[in-house]
């Protein structure tokens, strides 16, 4: 399903796009899709960095004990 998004551009710009045979509808769709991907990636990275900060430094002894427990449980 799709929806209509209307934008106003200068008449000269629209004429130039048509004169050059540029499919401005496709160009706008591709730009918006790329922009959404970039923004989602940016926000995901920010969330990961926030999560990483929340973890703090892991105690080496705790990590070693955890690994030992996992190995011994096999």
PDB file with one MODEL, atoms N, CA, C and O in Angstrom:
MODEL        1
ATOM      1  N   UNK A   1       0.852  -1.171   0.000  1.00  0.00           N
ATOM      2  CA  UNK A   1       0.000   0.000   0.000  1.00  0.00           C
ATOM      3  C   UNK A   1       0.897   1.234   0.000  1.00  0.00           C
ATOM      4  O   UNK A   1       1.971   1.232   0.602  1.00  0.00           O
ATOM      5  N   UNK A   2       0.465   2.242  -0.652  1.00  0.00           N
ATOM      6  CA  UNK A   2       1.255   3.467  -0.723  1.00  0.00           C
ATOM      7  C   UNK A   2       0.371   4.665  -0.407  1.00  0.00           C
ATOM      8  O   UNK A   2      -0.853   4.563  -0.327  1.00  0.00           O
ATOM      9  N   UNK A   3       1.024   5.787  -0.233  1.00  0.00           N
ATOM     10  CA  UNK A   3       0.329   7.032   0.059  1.00  0.00           C
ATOM     11  C   UNK A   3       0.952   8.134  -0.788  1.00  0.00           C
ATOM     12  O   UNK A   3       2.045   7.966  -1.329  1.00  0.00           O
ATOM     13  N   UNK A   4       0.276   9.225  -0.896  1.00  0.00           N
ATOM     14  CA  UNK A   4       0.764  10.336  -1.709  1.00  0.00           C
ATOM     15  C   UNK A   4       1.433  11.362  -0.806  1.00  0.00           C
ATOM     16  O   UNK A   4       0.899  11.738   0.238  1.00  0.00           O
ATOM     17  N   UNK A   5       2.610  11.804  -1.228  1.00  0.00           N
ATOM     18  CA  UNK A   5       3.325  12.877  -0.549  1.00  0.00           C
ATOM     19  C   UNK A   5       3.539  13.967  -1.589  1.00  0.00           C
ATOM     20  O   UNK A   5       4.139  13.723  -2.636  1.00  0.00           O
ATOM     21  N   UNK A   6       3.054  15.157  -1.304  1.00  0.00           N
ATOM     22  CA  UNK A   6       3.176  16.259  -2.260  1.00  0.00           C
ATOM     23  C   UNK A   6       4.220  17.251  -1.765  1.00  0.00           C
ATOM     24  O   UNK A   6       4.265  17.588  -0.582  1.00  0.00           O
ATOM     25  N   UNK A   7       5.056  17.711  -2.688  1.00  0.00           N
ATOM     26  CA  UNK A   7       6.039  18.738  -2.349  1.00  0.00           C
ATOM     27  C   UNK A   7       5.970  19.831  -3.410  1.00  0.00           C
ATOM     28  O   UNK A   7       5.591  19.583  -4.555  1.00  0.00           O
ATOM     29  N   UNK A   8       6.336  21.023  -3.014  1.00  0.00           N
ATOM     30  CA  UNK A   8       6.388  22.136  -3.963  1.00  0.00           C
ATOM     31  C   UNK A   8       7.841  22.359  -4.351  1.00  0.00           C
ATOM     32  O   UNK A   8       8.725  22.448  -3.499  1.00  0.00           O
ATOM     33  N   UNK A   9       8.065  22.446  -5.654  1.00  0.00           N
ATOM     34  CA  UNK A   9       9.400  22.756  -6.166  1.00  0.00           C
ATOM     35  C   UNK A   9       9.256  23.905  -7.151  1.00  0.00           C
ATOM     36  O   UNK A   9       8.196  24.084  -7.750  1.00  0.00           O
ATOM     37  N   UNK A  10      10.306  24.675  -7.318  1.00  0.00           N
ATOM     38  CA  UNK A  10      10.234  25.759  -8.299  1.00  0.00           C
ATOM     39  C   UNK A  10       9.914  25.206  -9.696  1.00  0.00           C
ATOM     40  O   UNK A  10      10.373  24.130 -10.077  1.00  0.00           O
ATOM     41  N   UNK A  11       9.128  25.961 -10.430  1.00  0.00           N
ATOM     42  CA  UNK A  11       8.710  25.542 -11.765  1.00  0.00           C
ATOM     43  C   UNK A  11       9.917  25.243 -12.651  1.00  0.00           C
ATOM     44  O   UNK A  11       9.904  24.281 -13.419  1.00  0.00           O
ATOM     45  N   UNK A  12      10.958  26.065 -12.543  1.00  0.00           N
ATOM     46  CA  UNK A  12      12.154  25.868 -13.367  1.00  0.00           C
ATOM     47  C   UNK A  12      12.823  24.526 -13.054  1.00  0.00           C
ATOM     48  O   UNK A  12      13.346  23.867 -13.953  1.00  0.00           O
ATOM     49  N   UNK A  13      12.804  24.131 -11.799  1.00  0.00           N
ATOM     50  CA  UNK A  13      13.406  22.854 -11.415  1.00  0.00           C
ATOM     51  C   UNK A  13      12.629  21.694 -12.027  1.00  0.00           C
ATOM     52  O   UNK A  13      13.225  20.764 -12.570  1.00  0.00           O
ATOM     53  N   UNK A  14      11.322  21.745 -11.942  1.00  0.00           N
ATOM     54  CA  UNK A  14      10.495  20.682 -12.526  1.00  0.00           C
ATOM     55  C   UNK A  14      10.708  20.610 -14.030  1.00  0.00           C
ATOM     56  O   UNK A  14      10.824  19.523 -14.595  1.00  0.00           O
ATOM     57  N   UNK A  15      10.760  21.763 -14.676  1.00  0.00           N
ATOM     58  CA  UNK A  15      10.991  21.782 -16.123  1.00  0.00           C
ATOM     59  C   UNK A  15      12.359  21.199 -16.469  1.00  0.00           C
ATOM     60  O   UNK A  15      12.489  20.464 -17.448  1.00  0.00           O
ATOM     61  N   UNK A  16      13.375  21.521 -15.679  1.00  0.00           N
ATOM     62  CA  UNK A  16      14.721  20.996 -15.927  1.00  0.00           C
ATOM     63  C   UNK A  16      14.750  19.482 -15.739  1.00  0.00           C
ATOM     64  O   UNK A  16      15.379  18.772 -16.525  1.00  0.00           O
ATOM     65  N   UNK A  17      14.083  18.987 -14.714  1.00  0.00           N
ATOM     66  CA  UNK A  17      14.024  17.542 -14.487  1.00  0.00           C
ATOM     67  C   UNK A  17      13.370  16.837 -15.673  1.00  0.00           C
ATOM     68  O   UNK A  17      13.859  15.809 -16.142  1.00  0.00           O
ATOM     69  N   UNK A  18      12.269  17.393 -16.146  1.00  0.00           N
ATOM     70  CA  UNK A  18      11.575  16.800 -17.288  1.00  0.00           C
ATOM     71  C   UNK A  18      12.421  16.886 -18.551  1.00  0.00           C
ATOM     72  O   UNK A  18      12.485  15.932 -19.327  1.00  0.00           O
ATOM     73  N   UNK A  19      13.066  18.025 -18.755  1.00  0.00           N
ATOM     74  CA  UNK A  19      13.914  18.223 -19.935  1.00  0.00           C
ATOM     75  C   UNK A  19      15.062  17.210 -19.962  1.00  0.00           C
ATOM     76  O   UNK A  19      15.439  16.715 -21.024  1.00  0.00           O
ATOM     77  N   UNK A  20      15.607  16.914 -18.794  1.00  0.00           N
ATOM     78  CA  UNK A  20      16.728  15.981 -18.700  1.00  0.00           C
ATOM     79  C   UNK A  20      16.280  14.523 -18.611  1.00  0.00           C
ATOM     80  O   UNK A  20      17.107  13.612 -18.585  1.00  0.00           O
ATOM     81  N   UNK A  21      14.985  14.314 -18.567  1.00  0.00           N
ATOM     82  CA  UNK A  21      14.464  12.950 -18.519  1.00  0.00           C
ATOM     83  C   UNK A  21      14.678  12.264 -17.177  1.00  0.00           C
ATOM     84  O   UNK A  21      14.772  11.039 -17.105  1.00  0.00           O
ATOM     85  N   UNK A  22      14.754  13.055 -16.121  1.00  0.00           N
ATOM     86  CA  UNK A  22      14.973  12.504 -14.782  1.00  0.00           C
ATOM     87  C   UNK A  22      13.626  12.131 -14.176  1.00  0.00           C
ATOM     88  O   UNK A  22      12.711  12.952 -14.105  1.00  0.00           O
ATOM     89  N   UNK A  23      13.522  10.884 -13.743  1.00  0.00           N
ATOM     90  CA  UNK A  23      12.302  10.403 -13.099  1.00  0.00           C
ATOM     91  C   UNK A  23      12.329  10.867 -11.643  1.00  0.00           C
ATOM     92  O   UNK A  23      12.794  10.148 -10.758  1.00  0.00           O
ATOM     93  N   UNK A  24      11.824  12.076 -11.412  1.00  0.00           N
ATOM     94  CA  UNK A  24      11.933  12.672 -10.089  1.00  0.00           C
ATOM     95  C   UNK A  24      11.149  11.903  -9.037  1.00  0.00           C
ATOM     96  O   UNK A  24      11.524  11.913  -7.864  1.00  0.00           O
ATOM     97  N   UNK A  25      10.087  11.246  -9.424  1.00  0.00           N
ATOM     98  CA  UNK A  25       9.325  10.446  -8.470  1.00  0.00           C
ATOM     99  C   UNK A  25      10.193   9.307  -7.932  1.00  0.00           C
ATOM    100  O   UNK A  25      10.227   9.062  -6.726  1.00  0.00           O
ATOM    101  N   UNK A  26      10.887   8.621  -8.825  1.00  0.00           N
ATOM    102  CA  UNK A  26      11.765   7.519  -8.427  1.00  0.00           C
ATOM    103  C   UNK A  26      12.928   8.047  -7.594  1.00  0.00           C
ATOM    104  O   UNK A  26      13.313   7.440  -6.595  1.00  0.00           O
ATOM    105  N   UNK A  27      13.484   9.184  -8.014  1.00  0.00           N
ATOM    106  CA  UNK A  27      14.612   9.780  -7.294  1.00  0.00           C
ATOM    107  C   UNK A  27      14.222  10.127  -5.854  1.00  0.00           C
ATOM    108  O   UNK A  27      14.981   9.865  -4.920  1.00  0.00           O
ATOM    109  N   UNK A  28      13.050  10.709  -5.683  1.00  0.00           N
ATOM    110  CA  UNK A  28      12.594  11.088  -4.346  1.00  0.00           C
ATOM    111  C   UNK A  28      12.362   9.840  -3.499  1.00  0.00           C
ATOM    112  O   UNK A  28      12.761   9.803  -2.335  1.00  0.00           O
ATOM    113  N   UNK A  29      11.718   8.813  -4.071  1.00  0.00           N
ATOM    114  CA  UNK A  29      11.478   7.565  -3.335  1.00  0.00           C
ATOM    115  C   UNK A  29      12.792   6.946  -2.884  1.00  0.00           C
ATOM    116  O   UNK A  29      12.927   6.554  -1.725  1.00  0.00           O
ATOM    117  N   UNK A  30      13.766   6.854  -3.793  1.00  0.00           N
ATOM    118  CA  UNK A  30      15.058   6.257  -3.451  1.00  0.00           C
ATOM    119  C   UNK A  30      15.774   7.065  -2.373  1.00  0.00           C
ATOM    120  O   UNK A  30      16.375   6.500  -1.460  1.00  0.00           O
ATOM    121  N   UNK A  31      15.704   8.390  -2.485  1.00  0.00           N
ATOM    122  CA  UNK A  31      16.333   9.239  -1.475  1.00  0.00           C
ATOM    123  C   UNK A  31      15.711   9.008  -0.106  1.00  0.00           C
ATOM    124  O   UNK A  31      16.422   8.855   0.888  1.00  0.00           O
ATOM    125  N   UNK A  32      14.377   8.981  -0.053  1.00  0.00           N
ATOM    126  CA  UNK A  32      13.694   8.804   1.226  1.00  0.00           C
ATOM    127  C   UNK A  32      13.970   7.426   1.824  1.00  0.00           C
ATOM    128  O   UNK A  32      14.151   7.302   3.036  1.00  0.00           O
ATOM    129  N   UNK A  33      14.003   6.391   0.984  1.00  0.00           N
ATOM    130  CA  UNK A  33      14.317   5.044   1.467  1.00  0.00           C
ATOM    131  C   UNK A  33      15.731   5.001   2.048  1.00  0.00           C
ATOM    132  O   UNK A  33      15.956   4.418   3.108  1.00  0.00           O
ATOM    133  N   UNK A  34      16.680   5.622   1.346  1.00  0.00           N
ATOM    134  CA  UNK A  34      18.063   5.660   1.825  1.00  0.00           C
ATOM    135  C   UNK A  34      18.145   6.418   3.139  1.00  0.00           C
ATOM    136  O   UNK A  34      18.842   5.998   4.062  1.00  0.00           O
ATOM    137  N   UNK A  35      17.443   7.521   3.222  1.00  0.00           N
ATOM    138  CA  UNK A  35      17.462   8.351   4.436  1.00  0.00           C
ATOM    139  C   UNK A  35      16.908   7.587   5.630  1.00  0.00           C
ATOM    140  O   UNK A  35      17.438   7.694   6.736  1.00  0.00           O
ATOM    141  N   UNK A  36      15.842   6.812   5.414  1.00  0.00           N
ATOM    142  CA  UNK A  36      15.257   6.008   6.490  1.00  0.00           C
ATOM    143  C   UNK A  36      16.255   4.942   6.948  1.00  0.00           C
ATOM    144  O   UNK A  36      16.427   4.733   8.149  1.00  0.00           O
ATOM    145  N   UNK A  37      16.918   4.263   5.997  1.00  0.00           N
ATOM    146  CA  UNK A  37      17.921   3.248   6.361  1.00  0.00           C
ATOM    147  C   UNK A  37      19.041   3.868   7.191  1.00  0.00           C
ATOM    148  O   UNK A  37      19.453   3.305   8.205  1.00  0.00           O
ATOM    149  N   UNK A  38      19.530   5.027   6.759  1.00  0.00           N
ATOM    150  CA  UNK A  38      20.615   5.703   7.475  1.00  0.00           C
ATOM    151  C   UNK A  38      20.194   6.098   8.884  1.00  0.00           C
ATOM    152  O   UNK A  38      20.958   5.928   9.834  1.00  0.00           O
ATOM    153  N   UNK A  39      18.987   6.623   9.021  1.00  0.00           N
ATOM    154  CA  UNK A  39      18.513   7.066  10.336  1.00  0.00           C
ATOM    155  C   UNK A  39      18.302   5.872  11.263  1.00  0.00           C
ATOM    156  O   UNK A  39      18.628   5.943  12.448  1.00  0.00           O
ATOM    157  N   UNK A  40      17.761   4.777  10.734  1.00  0.00           N
ATOM    158  CA  UNK A  40      17.586   3.572  11.557  1.00  0.00           C
ATOM    159  C   UNK A  40      18.933   3.035  12.015  1.00  0.00           C
ATOM    160  O   UNK A  40      19.085   2.640  13.171  1.00  0.00           O
ATOM    161  N   UNK A  41      19.909   3.019  11.116  1.00  0.00           N
ATOM    162  CA  UNK A  41      21.247   2.561  11.469  1.00  0.00           C
ATOM    163  C   UNK A  41      21.851   3.463  12.544  1.00  0.00           C
ATOM    164  O   UNK A  41      22.427   2.979  13.519  1.00  0.00           O
ATOM    165  N   UNK A  42      21.717   4.762  12.362  1.00  0.00           N
ATOM    166  CA  UNK A  42      22.241   5.731  13.336  1.00  0.00           C
ATOM    167  C   UNK A  42      21.624   5.508  14.711  1.00  0.00           C
ATOM    168  O   UNK A  42      22.333   5.506  15.718  1.00  0.00           O
ATOM    169  N   UNK A  43      20.320   5.321  14.759  1.00  0.00           N
ATOM    170  CA  UNK A  43      19.641   5.122  16.044  1.00  0.00           C
ATOM    171  C   UNK A  43      20.028   3.784  16.675  1.00  0.00           C
ATOM    172  O   UNK A  43      20.160   3.687  17.895  1.00  0.00           O
ATOM    173  N   UNK A  44      20.210   2.760  15.848  1.00  0.00           N
ATOM    174  CA  UNK A  44      20.645   1.460  16.371  1.00  0.00           C
ATOM    175  C   UNK A  44      22.028   1.573  16.987  1.00  0.00           C
ATOM    176  O   UNK A  44      22.279   1.024  18.060  1.00  0.00           O
ATOM    177  N   UNK A  45      22.920   2.277  16.320  1.00  0.00           N
ATOM    178  CA  UNK A  45      24.273   2.473  16.845  1.00  0.00           C
ATOM    179  C   UNK A  45      24.223   3.245  18.160  1.00  0.00           C
ATOM    180  O   UNK A  45      24.935   2.908  19.106  1.00  0.00           O
ATOM    181  N   UNK A  46      23.390   4.273  18.220  1.00  0.00           N
ATOM    182  CA  UNK A  46      23.258   5.051  19.457  1.00  0.00           C
ATOM    183  C   UNK A  46      22.753   4.176  20.601  1.00  0.00           C
ATOM    184  O   UNK A  46      23.237   4.286  21.727  1.00  0.00           O
ATOM    185  N   UNK A  47      21.774   3.299  20.315  1.00  0.00           N
ATOM    186  CA  UNK A  47      21.250   2.403  21.348  1.00  0.00           C
ATOM    187  C   UNK A  47      22.326   1.429  21.813  1.00  0.00           C
ATOM    188  O   UNK A  47      22.454   1.165  23.009  1.00  0.00           O
ATOM    189  N   UNK A  48      23.098   0.898  20.872  1.00  0.00           N
ATOM    190  CA  UNK A  48      24.174  -0.022  21.240  1.00  0.00           C
ATOM    191  C   UNK A  48      25.225   0.672  22.092  1.00  0.00           C
ATOM    192  O   UNK A  48      25.708   0.102  23.070  1.00  0.00           O
ATOM    193  N   UNK A  49      25.582   1.897  21.728  1.00  0.00           N
ATOM    194  CA  UNK A  49      26.560   2.641  22.518  1.00  0.00           C
ATOM    195  C   UNK A  49      26.032   2.931  23.919  1.00  0.00           C
ATOM    196  O   UNK A  49      26.779   2.866  24.895  1.00  0.00           O
ATOM    197  N   UNK A  50      24.753   3.249  24.013  1.00  0.00           N
ATOM    198  CA  UNK A  50      24.143   3.496  25.317  1.00  0.00           C
ATOM    199  C   UNK A  50      24.151   2.215  26.149  1.00  0.00           C
ATOM    200  O   UNK A  50      24.453   2.243  27.342  1.00  0.00           O
ATOM    201  N   UNK A  51      23.821   1.104  25.516  1.00  0.00           N
ATOM    202  CA  UNK A  51      23.835  -0.185  26.202  1.00  0.00           C
ATOM    203  C   UNK A  51      25.246  -0.525  26.672  1.00  0.00           C
ATOM    204  O   UNK A  51      25.447  -1.002  27.789  1.00  0.00           O
ATOM    205  N   UNK A  52      26.215  -0.269  25.801  1.00  0.00           N
ATOM    206  CA  UNK A  52      27.615  -0.554  26.129  1.00  0.00           C
ATOM    207  C   UNK A  52      28.064   0.281  27.334  1.00  0.00           C
ATOM    208  O   UNK A  52      28.751  -0.228  28.220  1.00  0.00           O
ATOM    209  N   UNK A  53      27.681   1.549  27.366  1.00  0.00           N
ATOM    210  CA  UNK A  53      28.032   2.408  28.502  1.00  0.00           C
ATOM    211  C   UNK A  53      27.399   1.883  29.789  1.00  0.00           C
ATOM    212  O   UNK A  53      27.997   1.956  30.862  1.00  0.00           O
ATOM    213  N   UNK A  54      26.187   1.358  29.668  1.00  0.00           N
ATOM    214  CA  UNK A  54      25.479   0.836  30.832  1.00  0.00           C
ATOM    215  C   UNK A  54      26.121  -0.416  31.401  1.00  0.00           C
ATOM    216  O   UNK A  54      25.979  -0.705  32.589  1.00  0.00           O
ATOM    217  N   UNK A  55      26.818  -1.152  30.570  1.00  0.00           N
ATOM    218  CA  UNK A  55      27.461  -2.373  31.047  1.00  0.00           C
ATOM    219  C   UNK A  55      28.629  -2.082  31.967  1.00  0.00           C
ATOM    220  O   UNK A  55      28.888  -2.819  32.918  1.00  0.00           O
ATOM    221  N   UNK A  56      29.324  -1.012  31.677  1.00  0.00           N
ATOM    222  CA  UNK A  56      30.503  -0.700  32.469  1.00  0.00           C
ATOM    223  C   UNK A  56      31.601  -1.710  32.193  1.00  0.00           C
ATOM    224  O   UNK A  56      31.562  -2.447  31.208  1.00  0.00           O
ATOM    225  N   UNK A  57      32.565  -1.727  33.069  1.00  0.00           N
ATOM    226  CA  UNK A  57      33.689  -2.643  32.893  1.00  0.00           C
ATOM    227  C   UNK A  57      33.348  -3.978  33.547  1.00  0.00           C
ATOM    228  O   UNK A  57      32.863  -4.019  34.678  1.00  0.00           O
ATOM    229  N   UNK A  58      33.603  -5.057  32.835  1.00  0.00           N
ATOM    230  CA  UNK A  58      33.322  -6.391  33.350  1.00  0.00           C
ATOM    231  C   UNK A  58      34.497  -6.849  34.207  1.00  0.00           C
ATOM    232  O   UNK A  58      35.655  -6.727  33.808  1.00  0.00           O
ATOM    233  N   UNK A  59      34.190  -7.368  35.368  1.00  0.00           N
ATOM    234  CA  UNK A  59      35.211  -7.901  36.270  1.00  0.00           C
ATOM    235  C   UNK A  59      35.819  -9.155  35.640  1.00  0.00           C
ATOM    236  O   UNK A  59      35.095 -10.089  35.296  1.00  0.00           O
ATOM    237  N   UNK A  60      37.137  -9.179  35.490  1.00  0.00           N
ATOM    238  CA  UNK A  60      37.835 -10.310  34.877  1.00  0.00           C
ATOM    239  C   UNK A  60      37.607 -11.607  35.622  1.00  0.00           C
ATOM    240  O   UNK A  60      37.458 -12.658  35.000  1.00  0.00           O
ATOM    241  N   UNK A  61      37.577 -11.553  36.963  1.00  0.00           N
ATOM    242  CA  UNK A  61      37.348 -12.761  37.759  1.00  0.00           C
ATOM    243  C   UNK A  61      35.949 -13.310  37.523  1.00  0.00           C
ATOM    244  O   UNK A  61      35.760 -14.523  37.434  1.00  0.00           O
ATOM    245  N   UNK A  62      34.984 -12.432  37.422  1.00  0.00           N
ATOM    246  CA  UNK A  62      33.613 -12.853  37.174  1.00  0.00           C
ATOM    247  C   UNK A  62      33.512 -13.544  35.823  1.00  0.00           C
ATOM    248  O   UNK A  62      32.861 -14.582  35.699  1.00  0.00           O
ATOM    249  N   UNK A  63      34.153 -12.971  34.815  1.00  0.00           N
ATOM    250  CA  UNK A  63      34.133 -13.569  33.482  1.00  0.00           C
ATOM    251  C   UNK A  63      34.799 -14.936  33.497  1.00  0.00           C
ATOM    252  O   UNK A  63      34.292 -15.874  32.883  1.00  0.00           O
ATOM    253  N   UNK A  64      35.919 -15.063  34.183  1.00  0.00           N
ATOM    254  CA  UNK A  64      36.632 -16.340  34.255  1.00  0.00           C
ATOM    255  C   UNK A  64      35.776 -17.393  34.951  1.00  0.00           C
ATOM    256  O   UNK A  64      35.721 -18.539  34.506  1.00  0.00           O
ATOM    257  N   UNK A  65      35.111 -17.014  36.038  1.00  0.00           N
ATOM    258  CA  UNK A  65      34.240 -17.971  36.742  1.00  0.00           C
ATOM    259  C   UNK A  65      33.092 -18.417  35.860  1.00  0.00           C
ATOM    260  O   UNK A  65      32.733 -19.595  35.844  1.00  0.00           O
ATOM    261  N   UNK A  66      32.517 -17.479  35.129  1.00  0.00           N
ATOM    262  CA  UNK A  66      31.408 -17.812  34.241  1.00  0.00           C
ATOM    263  C   UNK A  66      31.857 -18.799  33.172  1.00  0.00           C
ATOM    264  O   UNK A  66      31.169 -19.784  32.907  1.00  0.00           O
ATOM    265  N   UNK A  67      32.997 -18.543  32.563  1.00  0.00           N
ATOM    266  CA  UNK A  67      33.520 -19.437  31.526  1.00  0.00           C
ATOM    267  C   UNK A  67      33.792 -20.814  32.117  1.00  0.00           C
ATOM    268  O   UNK A  67      33.481 -21.830  31.495  1.00  0.00           O
ATOM    269  N   UNK A  68      34.367 -20.853  33.304  1.00  0.00           N
ATOM    270  CA  UNK A  68      34.661 -22.123  33.960  1.00  0.00           C
ATOM    271  C   UNK A  68      33.373 -22.900  34.212  1.00  0.00           C
ATOM    272  O   UNK A  68      33.316 -24.103  33.960  1.00  0.00           O
ATOM    273  N   UNK A  69      32.344 -22.224  34.704  1.00  0.00           N
ATOM    274  CA  UNK A  69      31.063 -22.885  34.970  1.00  0.00           C
ATOM    275  C   UNK A  69      30.454 -23.451  33.698  1.00  0.00           C
ATOM    276  O   UNK A  69      29.920 -24.560  33.700  1.00  0.00           O
ATOM    277  N   UNK A  70      30.531 -22.702  32.627  1.00  0.00           N
ATOM    278  CA  UNK A  70      29.979 -23.172  31.356  1.00  0.00           C
ATOM    279  C   UNK A  70      30.732 -24.407  30.887  1.00  0.00           C
ATOM    280  O   UNK A  70      30.116 -25.377  30.447  1.00  0.00           O
ATOM    281  N   UNK A  71      32.047 -24.381  30.975  1.00  0.00           N
ATOM    282  CA  UNK A  71      32.862 -25.524  30.543  1.00  0.00           C
ATOM    283  C   UNK A  71      32.574 -26.757  31.400  1.00  0.00           C
ATOM    284  O   UNK A  71      32.468 -27.868  30.883  1.00  0.00           O
ATOM    285  N   UNK A  72      32.450 -26.555  32.698  1.00  0.00           N
ATOM    286  CA  UNK A  72      32.221 -27.685  33.601  1.00  0.00           C
ATOM    287  C   UNK A  72      30.825 -28.266  33.452  1.00  0.00           C
ATOM    288  O   UNK A  72      30.611 -29.439  33.758  1.00  0.00           O
ATOM    289  N   UNK A  73      29.885 -27.478  32.996  1.00  0.00           N
ATOM    290  CA  UNK A  73      28.513 -27.969  32.854  1.00  0.00           C
ATOM    291  C   UNK A  73      28.328 -28.854  31.628  1.00  0.00           C
ATOM    292  O   UNK A  73      27.276 -29.474  31.470  1.00  0.00           O
ATOM    293  N   UNK A  74      29.315 -28.922  30.774  1.00  0.00           N
ATOM    294  CA  UNK A  74      29.208 -29.743  29.560  1.00  0.00           C
ATOM    295  C   UNK A  74      29.400 -31.187  29.849  1.00  0.00           C
ATOM    296  O   UNK A  74      29.341 -32.013  28.937  1.00  0.00           O
TER     297      UNK A  74
ENDMDL
END
